[in-house]
Structures are given as C-alpha cells and as structure tokens.
Amino acid sequence: MPEPLRVAIVGTGGISRYIHIPAYKRMEARGMVKVVALCDTVPEALAAAASQFGVERTFTDYRDAVGRSDIDVVSVATPNAAHEPVSIAALNAGKHVLCEKPLALDHAGALRMLEAARKSGKRTAVHFRYRFIPSALYLKELVETGELGDIYQAFLHYFQAQVHDPHTPARWRQSTADAGGMLGDIGSHILDLAMWILGPIARVHATSKTFTKERSTEGGGRVPVEVDDATSMLVEFASGTMGVLCASGLCQGRGNHQRAEIYGTKGSAIYEIERMDSGGDALQVCFGAAQARTVGLARAPILARHQRTADAPFTEFIEAINADRDAPVTFADAVRVQEVIDAAKLSAATGNWVSLPVPVPALAVA
C-alpha cells in the first residue's frame, strides 16, 4: 500500500464536521491518509472540531496550512466565496485539492481555478457526491449502454426545505458575496447529475424567485435576501434531449429529495433519493412495450458493481492521486456546471434563452 497522504482540511463548519473530516478519519484508520491539520477562521469552531476528531495542528489562516511541506492534499470545505482563493493557494503550493461544490462564485472564478490546476499538474476533485449513489450509477449505465434508447425527455429536481420558514435567520448562503442561493447550492448538484448522465447542455431558459425578501440576523437586525429561494430551468441538451430541472428550498416535508425521470425510445428509468448519503435510494425501470403493458415501472435491484459507501468521493480521489489519474469528478467537470449556472442566472435576469458556451471576458480569467 502507498504511504498515507497527509491531509489538511480547510473549514470546520457543518459539511466538514459531518462529511469531510469523518470520511478522512475512516480512511486514516485504513492507512490511506493522515489528517495532519484543520483550518478555520472561527477559533471556537476550529478548537471544537480539533478536539472532537483528535487533530493536533490547527490554523486560522489557510495560507499557513496549505503552504506546509508536510501536507499533500487540501480538502476545501468553506463557504463558497473562499473556494477559489483557498484552492488556488493550495494548488500553487503543490497540493492536490478536493473542493466543495459549487466550484466558485461564477464561471470566471471557476476557470481561474481550472487554470491553476493545469499549471500545478496536481489532481483535483469536486464533492459532487450524488454521482456515487448506487441508483444514480445504474441510471447512468442504462443511458450509456443504450438500454433506454435515444432519450426524449428528462425531468430532474432537488427539493429541500431549508428556506421554507420566512422566520429562519439569514445565513451566508443568502448573500451573493458568499454563495449562490438554491441554484448554486443544490442546483449545482442536479446540473452535475444531468450532464454526467445526459451530456452537455446546449441552452437554458430559467426562472428564479426569492419569496422571502428579507430575513432576520442573529444580532436582531434585518438584511435583504440577495439570492433565489427556487429556480426552474428548461434546458436542451446537445443530444437534442429536452429537460426540465428544478432546485427549491421551499418544499416543506422534504429532507433531501432528488428525483430524475428519464424517458427514451426503448424504456424509462426513475432515480430517487431522500437522504444526503448513500442508502435509501431507489431505481425504477420499464423496458419496452411488454413491461409497460403488464407491470409498468418496477423497482430494479442494485447490482454489486454499483455499490458505494458515503466515503467514495474521498476514497476514489485518494486512489486517483496514488494511481496518477483523474478523479471521477474534476475541476473541469465543475467548470461546466458553473457555466450553466451563470447562463441560468443570465436567462432569469433577461427572460431569454441563453445558449452555451457563454463568452467570458479575457480579463476575467487572466
């Protein structure tokens, strides 16, 4: 087995404490990595995470963490606005980088990150974790092998309830300076799934709405909400497939609900999940006229080759580094998602269809 790769995790908020750090610690127990350091700008959160997970070295400035010679891999689990500077600093310091989604605040920022990765020669990954759900892997296989035929239409949605209550205080996700609303937060996941399964999107027509115009702050004040509560998109894939995609944080009763319905010339398939991690997912299929006449859609058993654990995005990244090959999800994949997000924002603002690729001013990526 290769020597354990030494990991620094930047950010100790919820996504880090519940997913990143536990995954790396389980990998540490298997001899794959060693969690060397944690970093966060909030000293109290940093100290609590270090104590909880038994990590000795801590930093409040990411530059001090990523510049160390005893670090091989940096895992970026910060608010969205920090993804670009932290990732680029780590790449410039010669580290492999796994970054949370969405990759950046906009397409230009994502392109700058991709260029830094290219110059560094290091491996990159993005935590689009739903690609590793067994039912999603099976659905992709059915499309790629042609078992569903040519795909006519696709309907994908991602429903949560995190902004349903207008009395919920504003968080960093409600600010354009730090995040991108439901479109960037969960819409990025559904866009990644859609393009991973069905190929590139050629054009998009989007509608975004903010239902709660302002929210309270923890300090007792009020601030405007600058991002969407929900976004719906009509898309046309390069293949000619028609698509309807929706990302909403307004769906009371939904925990973490995703659904993808794919309809082709030979059959249909529906993927569904209600949980954040692996498990609880399901795939229904209908192959041809005979099944349609008799039982219709029926649940398909998940095959052994599609089984994954919740740690798969991290373990497969480390395995890719050791094998000197691309990870399953790279910065290049996430750049394409970011481009569609920007196109959707432009469409929502203008009311027009927006075709891809979207021109990016040269100075924006210099």
C-alpha positions as CSV (number, residue, x, y, z in Angstrom):
1,M,0.0,0.0,0.0
2,P,1.3,3.5,-0.8
3,E,2.4,5.8,2.1
4,P,-0.6,7.6,3.6
5,L,-1.2,11.0,2.0
6,R,-1.2,13.9,4.5
7,V,-4.4,15.9,4.5
8,A,-5.3,19.4,5.7
9,I,-9.0,20.3,5.8
10,V,-9.9,24.0,5.5
11,G,-13.2,24.8,7.0
12,T,-14.8,23.2,10.1
13,G,-18.5,24.0,9.5
14,G,-21.3,21.5,9.1
15,I,-20.2,19.9,5.8
16,S,-16.7,19.4,7.2
17,R,-17.8,18.0,10.6
18,Y,-20.4,15.7,9.2
19,I,-18.8,14.6,5.9
20,H,-15.2,15.6,5.2
21,I,-13.5,15.0,8.5
22,P,-15.3,11.7,9.3
23,A,-14.5,10.4,5.8
24,Y,-10.8,11.2,6.1
25,K,-10.7,9.8,9.6
26,R,-12.2,6.5,8.4
27,M,-9.6,6.5,5.6
28,E,-6.9,7.2,8.2
29,A,-8.0,4.0,10.1
30,R,-7.4,2.1,6.8
31,G,-3.9,3.6,6.3
32,M,-4.9,5.7,3.2
33,V,-4.4,9.1,4.7
34,K,-3.3,11.0,7.8
35,V,-5.3,14.1,8.9
36,V,-2.5,16.5,9.7
37,A,-4.2,19.8,10.2
38,L,-7.5,21.7,10.4
39,C,-8.1,25.3,9.5
40,D,-11.0,27.7,10.2
41,T,-11.3,31.5,10.6
42,V,-13.5,31.0,13.7
43,P,-11.2,29.9,16.6
44,E,-14.1,28.4,18.7
45,A,-15.3,26.2,15.8
46,L,-11.8,25.2,15.0
47,A,-11.0,24.2,18.6
48,A,-14.2,22.2,18.9
49,A,-13.5,20.2,15.7
50,A,-9.9,19.6,16.6
51,S,-11.0,18.2,20.0
52,Q,-13.8,16.1,18.5
53,F,-11.6,14.4,15.9
54,G,-8.3,14.4,17.6
55,V,-6.4,16.6,15.3
56,E,-3.4,18.4,16.9
57,R,-2.4,21.1,14.4
58,T,-4.8,24.0,13.8
59,F,-4.6,27.2,11.8
60,T,-6.8,30.3,11.4
61,D,-5.1,31.4,8.2
62,Y,-5.4,29.0,5.3
63,R,-2.2,30.2,3.8
64,D,-0.3,28.9,6.8
65,A,-2.0,25.5,6.4
66,V,-1.7,24.9,2.7
67,G,1.9,26.1,2.5
68,R,3.3,23.5,4.8
69,S,5.7,20.9,3.4
70,D,4.1,18.1,5.4
71,I,0.8,18.5,3.5
72,D,0.0,16.5,0.3
73,V,-3.8,17.1,0.0
74,V,-6.1,20.0,0.8
75,S,-9.8,19.5,1.3
76,V,-11.7,22.7,0.9
77,A,-15.0,22.8,3.0
78,T,-15.5,26.5,3.3
79,P,-18.3,28.9,2.3
80,N,-18.4,29.2,-1.5
81,A,-16.6,32.6,-1.7
82,A,-13.4,31.0,-0.2
83,H,-13.3,28.1,-2.6
84,E,-11.3,30.0,-5.2
85,P,-8.6,31.6,-3.1
86,V,-8.1,28.6,-0.9
87,S,-7.9,26.1,-3.8
88,I,-5.6,28.3,-5.9
89,A,-3.3,28.9,-3.0
90,A,-3.2,25.1,-2.3
91,L,-2.5,24.3,-6.0
92,N,0.2,27.0,-6.2
93,A,1.8,25.3,-3.2
94,G,1.9,22.0,-5.0
95,K,-1.1,20.3,-3.2
96,H,-3.8,18.1,-4.6
97,V,-7.2,19.7,-4.0
98,L,-10.7,18.4,-3.3
99,C,-13.2,21.3,-3.2
100,E,-16.8,21.5,-2.2
101,K,-19.4,22.5,-4.7
102,P,-20.1,24.8,-6.4
103,L,-16.6,25.3,-7.5
104,A,-16.7,29.1,-7.4
105,L,-19.0,32.1,-7.3
106,D,-19.1,32.4,-11.1
107,H,-17.8,30.8,-14.3
108,A,-14.8,33.2,-14.5
109,G,-13.6,32.2,-11.0
110,A,-14.0,28.5,-11.8
111,L,-11.9,29.0,-15.0
112,R,-9.2,30.6,-12.9
113,M,-9.2,27.6,-10.6
114,L,-9.0,25.2,-13.5
115,E,-6.1,27.2,-14.9
116,A,-4.3,27.0,-11.6
117,A,-4.9,23.2,-11.5
118,R,-3.5,22.9,-15.1
119,K,-0.4,24.9,-14.2
120,S,0.2,22.9,-11.0
121,G,-0.1,19.5,-12.6
122,K,-1.9,18.3,-9.4
123,R,-5.0,16.2,-9.2
124,T,-8.4,17.9,-8.4
125,A,-11.8,16.7,-7.3
126,V,-15.1,18.3,-6.5
127,H,-17.6,16.9,-4.0
128,F,-20.5,16.2,-6.3
129,R,-21.3,13.2,-4.1
130,Y,-24.5,12.1,-5.8
131,R,-22.6,10.6,-8.7
132,F,-21.6,7.9,-6.3
133,I,-25.1,6.9,-5.3
134,P,-25.7,3.3,-6.5
135,S,-29.0,4.0,-8.2
136,A,-27.5,7.0,-10.0
137,L,-24.6,4.9,-11.2
138,Y,-27.1,2.3,-12.5
139,L,-29.2,5.0,-14.2
140,K,-26.1,6.4,-16.0
141,E,-25.2,2.9,-17.2
142,L,-28.6,2.4,-18.6
143,V,-28.3,5.6,-20.6
144,E,-24.7,5.0,-21.7
145,T,-25.3,1.4,-22.9
146,G,-28.4,2.5,-24.9
147,E,-30.8,0.3,-23.0
148,L,-33.2,3.2,-22.8
149,G,-32.7,4.1,-26.4
150,D,-32.5,7.7,-27.6
151,I,-33.5,9.9,-24.7
152,Y,-36.6,12.1,-25.5
153,Q,-37.0,13.9,-22.2
154,A,-35.5,14.2,-18.7
155,F,-37.1,15.7,-15.6
156,L,-34.8,16.3,-12.6
157,H,-35.4,18.0,-9.3
158,Y,-33.8,18.6,-6.0
159,F,-36.2,19.6,-3.1
160,Q,-35.3,20.7,0.4
161,A,-37.0,23.0,2.9
162,Q,-34.1,25.0,4.3
163,V,-35.6,28.4,3.3
164,H,-39.3,27.5,3.7
165,D,-39.7,29.3,7.0
166,P,-39.5,33.0,6.5
167,H,-38.5,33.4,10.1
168,T,-35.3,31.4,9.7
169,P,-32.4,33.8,10.2
170,A,-30.2,34.7,7.2
171,R,-27.1,32.7,6.8
172,W,-24.1,33.1,4.5
173,R,-26.0,31.2,1.8
174,Q,-28.4,34.1,1.5
175,S,-25.7,36.5,0.4
176,T,-24.3,36.9,-3.2
177,A,-20.9,37.8,-1.7
178,D,-20.6,34.3,-0.1
179,A,-22.9,31.9,-2.1
180,G,-25.3,31.4,-4.9
181,G,-28.7,30.6,-3.4
182,M,-30.6,27.4,-4.2
183,L,-29.3,27.4,-7.8
184,G,-25.7,27.3,-6.6
185,D,-26.2,25.2,-3.5
186,I,-28.4,22.3,-4.6
187,G,-29.0,23.3,-8.3
188,S,-25.3,22.6,-8.9
189,H,-25.8,19.0,-7.8
190,I,-28.8,18.4,-10.1
191,L,-27.0,20.1,-13.0
192,D,-23.9,17.9,-12.5
193,L,-26.1,14.8,-12.4
194,A,-28.0,15.9,-15.5
195,M,-24.8,16.5,-17.6
196,W,-23.0,13.4,-16.2
197,I,-25.9,11.2,-17.3
198,L,-27.1,13.0,-20.4
199,G,-24.2,15.0,-21.7
200,P,-23.6,18.8,-22.2
201,I,-26.4,21.3,-22.1
202,A,-26.8,23.5,-25.3
203,R,-29.1,26.2,-24.0
204,V,-31.2,27.1,-21.0
205,H,-34.2,29.2,-20.0
206,A,-34.5,29.8,-16.3
207,T,-36.9,31.4,-13.8
208,S,-35.7,32.3,-10.3
209,K,-37.7,33.7,-7.5
210,T,-37.0,35.0,-4.0
211,F,-40.1,34.6,-1.9
212,T,-38.8,35.8,1.4
213,K,-37.3,39.2,0.5
214,E,-35.5,39.8,3.8
215,R,-34.6,37.8,6.9
216,S,-33.6,38.5,10.5
217,T,-30.0,38.3,11.6
218,E,-28.7,36.6,14.7
219,G,-27.9,40.1,16.1
220,G,-31.6,41.1,15.8
221,G,-31.4,43.2,12.6
222,R,-32.9,42.6,9.1
223,V,-31.0,42.0,5.9
224,P,-32.2,41.7,2.3
225,V,-32.1,38.2,0.7
226,E,-29.9,38.5,-2.4
227,V,-30.3,35.0,-3.9
228,D,-33.0,32.7,-5.1
229,D,-35.2,30.5,-3.0
230,A,-36.1,28.4,-6.0
231,T,-35.1,28.1,-9.7
232,S,-36.7,26.2,-12.5
233,M,-35.0,25.6,-15.8
234,L,-36.0,24.4,-19.2
235,V,-32.9,23.0,-20.9
236,E,-32.0,21.5,-24.3
237,F,-29.1,19.1,-24.3
238,A,-26.6,18.9,-27.1
239,S,-28.1,15.5,-28.0
240,G,-31.5,17.1,-28.5
241,T,-33.0,15.7,-25.3
242,M,-35.5,18.1,-23.7
243,G,-35.1,18.7,-20.0
244,V,-36.9,20.3,-17.0
245,L,-34.8,20.9,-13.9
246,C,-35.8,22.4,-10.6
247,A,-33.9,23.3,-7.4
248,S,-36.0,24.5,-4.4
249,G,-35.5,25.2,-0.8
250,L,-39.2,25.7,-0.2
251,C,-40.5,22.2,-0.1
252,Q,-41.9,21.6,3.4
253,G,-41.8,17.9,4.4
254,R,-38.8,17.2,2.1
255,G,-35.5,16.4,3.7
256,N,-33.1,15.9,0.9
257,H,-35.2,14.8,-2.0
258,Q,-33.9,14.2,-5.5
259,R,-35.7,12.6,-8.4
260,A,-34.6,12.0,-12.0
261,E,-37.0,10.7,-14.6
262,I,-35.5,9.7,-17.9
263,Y,-37.7,8.7,-20.9
264,G,-36.3,7.1,-24.1
265,T,-37.3,5.3,-27.2
266,K,-36.7,1.9,-25.6
267,G,-37.6,2.4,-22.0
268,S,-37.8,4.6,-18.9
269,A,-36.0,4.9,-15.6
270,I,-36.6,6.9,-12.4
271,Y,-33.9,7.5,-9.8
272,E,-34.9,8.8,-6.4
273,I,-33.3,9.5,-3.0
274,E,-34.3,11.3,0.2
275,R,-31.0,11.1,2.1
276,M,-27.7,13.0,1.9
277,D,-25.5,9.9,1.9
278,S,-25.6,6.5,0.3
279,G,-28.6,4.3,1.2
280,G,-32.3,4.9,0.8
281,D,-32.0,5.4,-2.9
282,A,-34.1,3.5,-5.4
283,L,-34.3,3.0,-9.2
284,Q,-37.4,2.0,-11.1
285,V,-37.3,0.8,-14.7
286,C,-39.6,0.0,-17.6
287,F,-38.0,-1.8,-20.6
288,G,-40.2,-1.9,-23.7
289,A,-43.9,-2.3,-24.5
290,A,-44.3,-5.7,-22.9
291,Q,-43.4,-4.5,-19.4
292,A,-45.3,-1.2,-20.0
293,R,-48.5,-3.3,-20.7
294,T,-48.1,-5.6,-17.8
295,V,-46.4,-4.2,-14.7
296,G,-45.2,-0.8,-15.9
297,L,-42.3,0.7,-13.9
298,A,-40.8,-1.7,-11.4
299,R,-38.1,-1.3,-8.8
300,A,-34.7,-2.7,-10.0
301,P,-32.3,-4.4,-7.6
302,I,-29.0,-2.6,-7.2
303,L,-26.1,-4.6,-8.7
304,A,-22.9,-5.2,-6.8
305,R,-20.8,-3.3,-9.3
306,H,-22.7,-0.1,-8.4
307,Q,-22.4,-0.3,-4.6
308,R,-20.5,2.5,-3.0
309,T,-20.2,4.0,0.5
310,A,-20.6,7.6,1.6
311,D,-16.8,7.9,1.6
312,A,-16.5,7.1,-2.1
313,P,-15.9,10.7,-3.3
314,F,-12.9,10.9,-0.9
315,T,-11.5,7.4,-1.3
316,E,-11.7,7.5,-5.1
317,F,-9.9,10.8,-5.1
318,I,-7.1,9.5,-3.0
319,E,-6.9,6.3,-5.1
320,A,-6.7,8.6,-8.2
321,I,-3.8,10.5,-6.8
322,N,-1.9,7.3,-6.0
323,A,-2.6,6.0,-9.5
324,D,-1.7,9.3,-11.1
325,R,-5.1,9.5,-13.0
326,D,-8.1,11.8,-13.0
327,A,-10.6,11.6,-10.1
328,P,-14.2,10.7,-11.0
329,V,-15.2,14.4,-10.7
330,T,-12.6,17.0,-11.6
331,F,-12.4,20.8,-11.7
332,A,-13.1,20.6,-15.4
333,D,-16.4,18.9,-14.7
334,A,-17.4,21.6,-12.2
335,V,-16.4,24.4,-14.6
336,R,-19.1,23.1,-17.0
337,V,-21.7,23.1,-14.2
338,Q,-20.7,26.7,-13.2
339,E,-21.1,27.8,-16.8
340,V,-24.7,26.6,-16.9
341,I,-25.4,28.3,-13.5
342,D,-24.2,31.6,-14.9
343,A,-26.3,31.0,-18.1
344,A,-29.3,30.3,-15.9
345,K,-28.8,33.5,-13.9
346,L,-28.5,35.5,-17.1
347,S,-31.6,33.9,-18.5
348,A,-33.6,34.6,-15.3
349,A,-32.5,38.2,-15.4
350,T,-33.3,38.8,-19.1
351,G,-36.2,36.4,-19.6
352,N,-34.4,34.9,-22.7
353,W,-33.0,31.6,-23.7
354,V,-29.2,31.6,-23.3
355,S,-27.0,29.4,-25.5
356,L,-23.8,27.8,-24.3
357,P,-20.9,28.3,-24.3
358,V,-21.3,31.7,-22.6
359,P,-18.5,34.1,-23.6
360,V,-16.1,35.0,-20.7
361,P,-14.1,38.3,-21.0
362,A,-10.4,37.5,-21.3
363,L,-9.5,39.8,-18.4
364,A,-11.9,37.8,-16.1
365,V,-9.7,34.7,-16.2
366,A,-6.3,36.3,-16.5
